[in-house]
Amino acid sequence: MPLPSFCPTCGTPVQSTGRSSGICSAGHAVYANSKPAAGVLLVRGEQVLLIRRGAEPRLGTWDIPGGFLEDAEPPREGAVRELQEELHLALDASDLTLVLTSINPWPTGATLDIVYEAPMPDQEPRAGSDCAGFAWFDIDDLPTDLPFESTGEVLRRWRAWRAER
């Protein structure tokens, strides 16, 4: 994320003091931080559920269910909320196992991706907001039509994590 031109605390101009930090005219430290997002790899045996993106960017590509966290929202709660919004699935945050964190570079600002794994609940998913559909994929035969290079990297790292367990 680019360093803000003006301080979010007082509105005075910010002068850069480093690659992602600065100080405003009033002396407040200002930082350019990654935007946090949480995703969930829902598993059923040796398969993972991916969604077809129903909104830009990268409309129509296969992605991990998830999205940006709301202000001050804990990552597990955000992941549960996103599953409810995108697939109408109710999970408990305690069902999530942290798999990895990853940085998704983006021209408008990097995203800090927090990725969990969870067993598929005994519910039928239904496409919700930002979801044009969904499908199950074998973990060794994942689609290549992914929205971001980082999505492929997350899936590769997740497969390696599963193999080590």
C-alpha positions as CSV (number, residue, x, y, z in Angstrom):
1,M,0.0,0.0,0.0
2,P,1.4,3.4,-0.9
3,L,2.3,5.7,1.9
4,P,-0.6,8.2,2.6
5,S,0.0,11.8,1.5
6,F,-1.8,13.0,4.6
7,C,-1.9,11.8,8.1
8,P,-5.0,9.7,9.0
9,T,-4.8,11.0,12.5
10,C,-4.6,14.8,12.0
11,G,-4.7,15.4,8.2
12,T,-1.4,17.2,7.9
13,P,1.1,16.4,5.1
14,V,3.3,13.3,5.5
15,Q,7.0,13.2,4.7
16,S,8.5,9.8,3.8
17,T,11.1,8.5,6.2
18,G,11.5,5.1,4.6
19,R,10.0,2.7,2.1
20,S,6.8,2.3,3.9
21,S,6.9,4.8,6.7
22,G,6.7,8.5,7.2
23,I,6.0,11.3,9.7
24,C,3.4,14.0,9.5
25,S,3.8,17.7,10.2
26,A,2.4,17.2,13.7
27,G,4.9,14.4,14.5
28,H,2.6,11.3,14.1
29,A,4.2,8.2,12.7
30,V,2.4,7.0,9.5
31,Y,2.8,3.6,7.9
32,A,1.8,1.9,4.6
33,N,0.5,-1.4,5.7
34,S,-0.8,-4.5,3.9
35,K,-4.5,-5.0,3.8
36,P,-5.4,-8.2,5.8
37,A,-7.6,-10.8,4.2
38,A,-8.6,-14.3,5.4
39,G,-9.4,-17.4,3.3
40,V,-10.5,-21.0,4.0
41,L,-9.5,-24.1,2.2
42,L,-12.5,-26.4,2.7
43,V,-11.5,-30.0,2.4
44,R,-13.4,-33.2,1.8
45,G,-11.0,-36.2,1.7
46,E,-8.4,-35.3,-0.9
47,Q,-10.5,-32.5,-2.5
48,V,-10.7,-28.8,-1.9
49,L,-13.6,-26.5,-2.7
50,L,-12.8,-23.4,-4.7
51,I,-15.2,-20.6,-5.8
52,R,-15.6,-19.0,-9.2
53,R,-15.1,-15.3,-8.6
54,G,-18.3,-13.4,-9.2
55,A,-16.7,-9.9,-9.1
56,E,-13.7,-8.1,-10.3
57,P,-10.8,-8.2,-10.1
58,R,-10.3,-11.4,-12.2
59,L,-14.0,-12.2,-12.6
60,G,-14.6,-15.8,-13.5
61,T,-11.4,-17.3,-12.2
62,W,-11.1,-20.0,-9.5
63,D,-10.2,-18.7,-6.1
64,I,-10.0,-19.6,-2.4
65,P,-13.2,-18.5,-0.5
66,G,-12.3,-15.5,1.6
67,G,-11.9,-11.7,1.6
68,F,-10.8,-8.6,3.3
69,L,-11.2,-8.3,7.1
70,E,-13.4,-5.6,8.5
71,D,-11.9,-3.0,10.8
72,A,-10.6,-4.6,14.0
73,E,-12.1,-8.0,12.9
74,P,-10.1,-11.1,14.1
75,P,-8.9,-13.2,11.1
76,R,-10.8,-16.3,12.2
77,E,-14.0,-14.4,12.6
78,G,-13.5,-12.8,9.2
79,A,-12.9,-16.2,7.6
80,V,-16.1,-17.5,9.1
81,R,-18.0,-14.4,7.9
82,E,-16.6,-14.7,4.4
83,L,-17.7,-18.4,4.2
84,Q,-21.2,-17.4,5.2
85,E,-21.4,-14.6,2.7
86,E,-19.9,-16.5,-0.3
87,L,-21.1,-20.1,0.3
88,H,-23.9,-19.8,3.0
89,L,-21.9,-22.1,5.2
90,A,-21.9,-21.8,9.0
91,L,-18.5,-22.7,10.6
92,D,-17.2,-22.2,14.1
93,A,-13.9,-20.3,14.3
94,S,-12.5,-23.2,16.3
95,D,-12.9,-25.5,13.2
96,L,-10.2,-23.5,11.4
97,T,-6.6,-24.6,11.4
98,L,-4.0,-22.0,10.4
99,V,-2.1,-23.2,7.4
100,L,-0.1,-20.2,6.3
101,T,0.3,-16.5,5.8
102,S,1.3,-15.0,2.5
103,I,1.9,-11.6,0.9
104,N,-0.1,-10.9,-2.3
105,P,1.6,-8.0,-4.1
106,W,-0.8,-5.7,-5.8
107,P,-0.2,-2.4,-7.6
108,T,-2.7,-0.6,-5.3
109,G,-1.2,-2.2,-2.1
110,A,-0.2,-5.6,-0.9
111,T,-2.6,-8.0,0.8
112,L,-1.6,-10.0,3.9
113,D,-3.4,-13.3,3.2
114,I,-4.2,-15.5,6.3
115,V,-5.2,-18.9,5.1
116,Y,-7.0,-21.6,7.1
117,E,-8.0,-25.2,6.4
118,A,-11.3,-26.6,7.6
119,P,-13.3,-29.8,7.1
120,M,-16.4,-29.4,5.0
121,P,-19.3,-29.0,7.3
122,D,-22.4,-31.2,7.0
123,Q,-24.1,-28.6,4.9
124,E,-24.7,-27.9,1.2
125,P,-22.9,-24.8,-0.1
126,R,-24.9,-22.3,-2.1
127,A,-23.3,-19.5,-4.1
128,G,-23.6,-16.2,-2.4
129,S,-22.1,-12.7,-2.8
130,D,-19.0,-12.5,-4.9
131,C,-19.4,-16.2,-5.8
132,A,-20.5,-17.2,-9.3
133,G,-20.2,-20.9,-8.5
134,F,-18.0,-23.4,-6.9
135,A,-16.5,-26.8,-7.5
136,W,-14.5,-29.5,-5.8
137,F,-10.9,-30.2,-7.1
138,D,-8.5,-33.0,-6.4
139,I,-5.6,-31.5,-4.5
140,D,-3.2,-33.0,-7.1
141,D,-5.3,-31.6,-10.1
142,L,-6.1,-28.0,-9.3
143,P,-7.2,-25.5,-11.9
144,T,-4.7,-23.1,-13.5
145,D,-7.3,-20.4,-14.2
146,L,-6.5,-18.6,-10.9
147,P,-6.9,-14.9,-10.2
148,F,-3.4,-14.2,-8.8
149,E,0.0,-15.7,-8.9
150,S,-0.1,-15.7,-5.1
151,T,-3.2,-17.9,-5.2
152,G,-1.2,-20.6,-7.0
153,E,1.6,-20.2,-4.5
154,V,-0.8,-20.6,-1.6
155,L,-2.2,-23.7,-3.0
156,R,1.3,-25.2,-3.6
157,R,2.3,-24.4,-0.1
158,W,-0.9,-25.8,1.3
159,R,-0.3,-29.1,-0.6
160,A,3.2,-29.3,0.9
161,W,1.8,-28.5,4.4
162,R,-0.7,-31.4,4.0
163,A,2.0,-33.8,2.8
164,E,4.1,-33.1,5.9
165,R,1.1,-33.8,8.3
